[in-house]
């Protein structure tokens, strides 16, 4: 919030012209699927906003629906499903069609994984 310090006489407002004057982008590395750059002359919250926008625009795929057959672990199914959804998948999302609401999964719009794990450790 730019008016947080207004009562102390500090003006933290940021205009587009101020940003154009102060902002400097230094490209450090440029590859086909990777870009490393520095943002110079802006505050960390503004840089973080730009970072979050860039991340949101990168197409990704993630595990969304998880079905359990039998879960005898101490970790609840919801927690396991959430953790599976955090695993990065090395898949090009551009090779798949977007799955519309209510559509059936197929090889054109989804990936299917099976995980069969059993604990073989004997409790002491």
N, C-alpha and C positions, 0 to 999 in steps of 0.2 A: 504494500500500500504506500503510494508515494507521499501521502500526507502525514505519515506517522510521526515525523519530527517537526511538523509545521508549527506546533506550539512553542518549540525552542528556536524558531526562526531559521530552520534549515530547510532549504528547498531541494528535495530529491526528485523532483519531477523530471521526466525524460520525454523529449519530443523527438520526432523522426529526424529533424535537422540536427539535433544534438547527437543522435545515434550515428547519423551519416558522417559527422565530423570526427567522432571518437572511435568508432568501430574499425578495427583492422583485422583482416582474416589472413593468416599466414598458412599456406599449404605446405606441410612437411613431407608427406608421402602421398602419392597418387598411383593406385593400381586399378585393375579392372573392376574389382568388387570391394575395394577398400580405399578410404580416404582418411588421412590423419591431418588435422589442422588445429591451429590455435586461434582463439578469439581474444583479441587484445583491445583494451579500452572500454570494457563493459563490466558491470557488476556481476557477481556470481549468480544471483537469482535470474538475471536476464539470460546469461549463458546456459543455465540449467533449463530454462524455458525453451530455448532453441534446441538443446539436446533432447528434451522430451518430445518436441514436435518432430524432429528427425527420426527418432526411434519409432514413433507412432506411424510414420509413413513408410517404414521398411516392411515389405510383405514377408510374413512369417507363417509357419504352421505350428500348431501345438496340439497336444492330446487334450481332447475336450470331453468325450464321453468315456466312462470307465465302467465296466460291468465286472462284478465279483461273483465267482462261483462258490468259493468257500474261503472265508478269511478267519483263520484261527490265531492271527497275530495279536499283539497288544496294541497295535496302531489301528485306530478306527478307519473305516473304509473312506470316509470323506477326506481324511488327512492324506491317506495314500493316493487318492485320486488327485488331490491338489498338488502333491509333490510330483506325480507323474506329469502333470500339466506344466511344470516348471522345467522339465528336461528339454534342452534345445534339440530340435530335429534338424539334421543336415539334409534338407529337402528344398528344392526350388519350387516355391508356391506357384510360380507362373506356369508350371507344367500341369496344373490342376484347375478344374472349373470350380467356381464358388458354389458351395452347396446351399441351395435355397431352403428357406424354412419349410419343414415338412417333407423335404425330398429324402429319398432313400440313399444311403451311402453306396457308392460304386467305385470301381477302379479309376474313374474319371474325376472324382471329387473327394476321395477319402483314402486314408491309409489304415490298415488294420494290423495290430500287433497282438501277439499272445505271449503272456508271461506266465510260466509255470514254475513256481518256486516252492520248495518244501524245506522246512527247518529239520536238519538231521542232528542237531546238537541235543544231547540228553541233559535235562536239568539235573543239577547236583543236589 
